[in-house]
Amino acid sequence: MSTLTLAALALTVAVAAFVQGSSGLGFALIVAPVAGILDPGLLPGFVLAAMIPLNLYVAWRERASLDLRGAGWITAARLAATPGGLALLWLIPDRSLGLFVGIATVLAAVVSLVSPAFAPGRAAYLGAGAVTGLTETATGVGGPPLALVYQHRPPAELRSTVAVCFLVGEIASLALLFATGKGHPEDLGRAAALLPAIAAGAWASRLVRHRMNASRTRVFVLAFALLSGLVLMLGT
């Protein structure tokens, strides 16, 4: 990886960590399309590995607002769907992974932007967990289904619950990727090298999270994801 590519990735990761630390979503939606443009080999392992320290921090910071019941149902469905996500990864040729991520990102952003308000129940939790298990294992992007479920809940509840669900799922997905030969040690090394950028974004989010307008941040993240996904699709 060139110095310029690493610098671009570090800047992207720092911005994404700030956005997710402030709003509760957006890291993978921002990082995955950019990573796919810079180096498709970064998907999905690097994105999954880079999210672990961020979500560990956010889950601890916002632990008082955790929706334990929702997190339990989502995590159960997320873990059950993880092998399906691995199957998608085996079926999609490496040269087409960027296009798949672009399409998945655009669709997720559009659905998230136009979906009406609703009160989530067990079916919504299970559905969001299952879709997240498929898409996050295959591409590293799994936030939009969880954002849909919690988009009208208090920001602290969204941040804490999504972070816990992501954290468990990312560890499970990485373990399965490595167990089946789809994981690469370089992904862990690159994520470790960018820990300062992740920490900087997370620290900055701590200063503004109580003043953030969650709805406006959400629209910004999804609009950025839409643009990045389109660029990734057109560049594949």
C-alpha angles and dihedrals in degrees: 000000000000123000090246092052091048091049092050090048092048092052091048092049092049092051092045092050090051092049095047093042089054102039105020098244143051108075098109093033089059101035102040098060092043092046089049090054094047097041124346088203088074090071126128104343100056093047092050093047094047092053096056099077092041094051092043089057095044093046090053094043094050098033094124091065098048117137095218096182094051092043090053095053093043093048093049092053091041093056092045091054097046095092088053089056090051090051089054089052091053092048097049114078114234091243090056098046093090091053091048091050090048093051093044091049094049093047092047092049093048093048092047093049097050103035115115124232118276140165109249121230136175093288091054091049092050093046093049091048093050095049091045091052091054100043100036094050092048100040111006090247115112107132105097097071090051091045089054092053095048102028093110097040124095111289094240091054091050093048096048098042096044090048093053093046091048093046095055092042095048093052091048093047094048092047091052092046092053093043091056098041096254094107123084128204088222089069090060092045093052092047090050091049090055096049091108090056091047091048092049093052093045092049092050090050090057090063096054108025094102092051098045120112098226096201094053092045090051092053091048093050094048093045090052090048090051092053094044092048092051091050090050092049094049092046096052 
